[in-house]
């Protein structure tokens, strides 16, 4: 029974991310329909809309952690790790648009990254500073600039002159992001 409940929860979260990306105000009933489940099943797993949104944010934090691990923020050359993290986050912004927008909204109570994600990002910024890639020494400030700049670069249209010509893919966005972030934090791009 537990495996079945986990599969249902995964279907609900996948459907919620898809449906809410096109209609942020979609009802739990509409999400249940998209998941191919009864509304009662959604309500059994997620007591409220807020609980469902919280689960989506938790899932996003897990994906952030995977991206930070794959970028090897503790061991890779820090500028390389920064670029890898940026590329992974831009891919997440495409595949999980609603949740990324939700967590970027300063008026939303679900904006917090998990302590693990914050710690890993702070490690990256500490390493960038120690390597001389940036002069900004306070990881909290670096993280704030990182998050704001991610959103600004993500909102650029694919044909923006700042991006490679006609190329708005995650790699091109990561290039622009890394150059701009390093410059903003007192480094040499």
DOTIBA-502712 format. One record per residue (C-alpha): x negated, y negated, z; residue number from 1; residue in one letter. Coordinates in steps of 0.05 Angstrom, whole numbers, plus 5000, padded with zeros to 4 digits. Example, Ala and Ser with C-alpha at 12.3 -4.5 7.8 and 13.67 -1.06 7.14 Angstrom:
2
      X      Y      Z   pos   code
   4754   5090   5156     1      A
   4727   5021   5143     2      S
END
This chain:
189
      X      Y      Z   pos   code
   5000   5000   5000     1      X
   4943   4952   5016     2      X
   4912   4959   4947     3      X
   4979   4944   4916     4      X
   4987   4881   4960     5      X
   4917   4858   4939     6      X
   4934   4867   4866     7      X
   4998   4828   4875     8      X
   4961   4772   4910     9      X
   4909   4769   4854    10      X
   4965   4767   4802    11      X
   5000   4711   4840    12      X
   4936   4670   4845    13      X
   4919   4679   4772    14      X
   4990   4660   4751    15      X
   4990   4600   4799    16      X
   4924   4573   4770    17      X
   4951   4580   4699    18      X
   5021   4552   4713    19      X
   4998   4495   4758    20      X
   4946   4473   4706    21      X
   5003   4455   4659    22      X
   5055   4436   4712    23      X
   5027   4416   4780    24      X
   5097   4414   4809    25      X
   5118   4484   4786    26      X
   5160   4522   4836    27      X
   5139   4586   4870    28      X
   5195   4619   4831    29      X
   5163   4598   4765    30      X
   5096   4625   4790    31      X
   5129   4690   4810    32      X
   5159   4696   4740    33      X
   5091   4684   4708    34      X
   5060   4737   4753    35      X
   5115   4786   4735    36      X
   5136   4793   4808    37      X
   5198   4779   4849    38      X
   5201   4713   4885    39      X
   5206   4750   4951    40      X
   5138   4782   4937    41      X
   5106   4714   4929    42      X
   5139   4689   4993    43      X
   5116   4752   5031    44      X
   5044   4740   5010    45      X
   5045   4663   5014    46      X
   5094   4635   5065    47      X
   5093   4566   5033    48      X
   5067   4527   4974    49      X
   5013   4499   5019    50      X
   4990   4570   5037    51      X
   4986   4587   4963    52      X
   4946   4523   4948    53      X
   4900   4539   5006    54      X
   4887   4609   4978    55      X
   4870   4578   4910    56      X
   4820   4531   4944    57      X
   4790   4591   4982    58      X
   4783   4628   4916    59      X
   4749   4567   4885    60      X
   4700   4563   4943    61      X
   4683   4637   4932    62      X
   4669   4621   4859    63      X
   4626   4562   4879    64      X
   4585   4608   4924    65      X
   4576   4657   4867    66      X
   4552   4600   4822    67      X
   4504   4575   4875    68      X
   4476   4646   4884    69      X
   4468   4656   4809    70      X
   4434   4588   4804    71      X
   4385   4612   4857    72      X
   4387   4545   4894    73      X
   4340   4571   4948    74      X
   4286   4599   4901    75      X
   4290   4572   4830    76      X
   4255   4508   4812    77      X
   4304   4457   4841    78      X
   4317   4418   4776    79      X
   4332   4483   4740    80      X
   4378   4505   4797    81      X
   4414   4437   4793    82      X
   4426   4446   4718    83      X
   4451   4518   4729    84      X
   4499   4496   4784    85      X
   4526   4439   4740    86      X
   4537   4485   4681    87      X
   4574   4535   4725    88      X
   4617   4481   4756    89      X
   4636   4452   4688    90      X
   4657   4522   4667    91      X
   4699   4526   4730    92      X
   4730   4458   4714    93      X
   4753   4488   4648    94      X
   4778   4554   4675    95      X
   4807   4529   4741    96      X
   4828   4459   4723    97      X
   4886   4452   4772    98      X
   4847   4475   4832    99      X
   4786   4432   4814   100      X
   4831   4372   4806   101      X
   4866   4388   4872   102      X
   4801   4392   4910   103      X
   4774   4328   4878   104      X
   4835   4287   4901   105      X
   4813   4247   4962   106      X
   4886   4240   4984   107      X
   4895   4315   4988   108      X
   4883   4353   5053   109      X
   4852   4411   5014   110      X
   4791   4372   4990   111      X
   4739   4404   5035   112      X
   4688   4450   5006   113      X
   4673   4508   5053   114      X
   4616   4501   5102   115      X
   4577   4554   5063   116      X
   4584   4515   4998   117      X
   4564   4450   5032   118      X
   4504   4484   5064   119      X
   4480   4513   4998   120      X
   4488   4446   4962   121      X
   4450   4411   5018   122      X
   4394   4462   5010   123      X
   4391   4445   4937   124      X
   4387   4370   4951   125      X
   4334   4380   5005   126      X
   4293   4421   4956   127      X
   4301   4368   4902   128      X
   4277   4315   4951   129      X
   4218   4357   4975   130      X
   4197   4370   4902   131      X
   4198   4295   4888   132      X
   4254   4302   4837   133      X
   4297   4252   4877   134      X
   4281   4199   4929   135      X
   4348   4202   4964   136      X
   4335   4241   5028   137      X
   4404   4249   5058   138      X
   4439   4311   5031   139      X
   4509   4286   5050   140      X
   4499   4225   5005   141      X
   4471   4267   4949   142      X
   4531   4314   4954   143      X
   4579   4255   4951   144      X
   4546   4228   4888   145      X
   4543   4299   4859   146      X
   4619   4309   4867   147      X
   4638   4240   4840   148      X
   4592   4247   4781   149      X
   4617   4317   4765   150      X
   4687   4289   4757   151      X
   4663   4229   4716   152      X
   4624   4273   4667   153      X
   4681   4323   4663   154      X
   4730   4269   4642   155      X
   4687   4248   4582   156      X
   4718   4268   4516   157      X
   4679   4318   4474   158      X
   4659   4264   4425   159      X
   4632   4216   4479   160      X
   4566   4185   4456   161      X
   4534   4206   4522   162      X
   4544   4280   4505   163      X
   4508   4317   4450   164      X
   4543   4297   4384   165      X
   4612   4328   4383   166      X
   4594   4377   4438   167      X
   4633   4376   4503   168      X
   4614   4447   4524   169      X
   4591   4461   4596   170      X
   4517   4461   4575   171      X
   4521   4393   4543   172      X
   4558   4365   4602   173      X
   4507   4396   4650   174      X
   4451   4362   4611   175      X
   4485   4294   4618   176      X
   4502   4307   4690   177      X
   4432   4329   4711   178      X
   4399   4269   4677   179      X
   4447   4220   4707   180      X
   4447   4250   4777   181      X
   4371   4252   4781   182      X
   4369   4180   4759   183      X
   4423   4159   4807   184      X
   4387   4192   4866   185      X
   4321   4158   4850   186      X
   4288   4211   4808   187      X
   4260   4215   4739   188      X
   4309   4251   4692   189      X
END
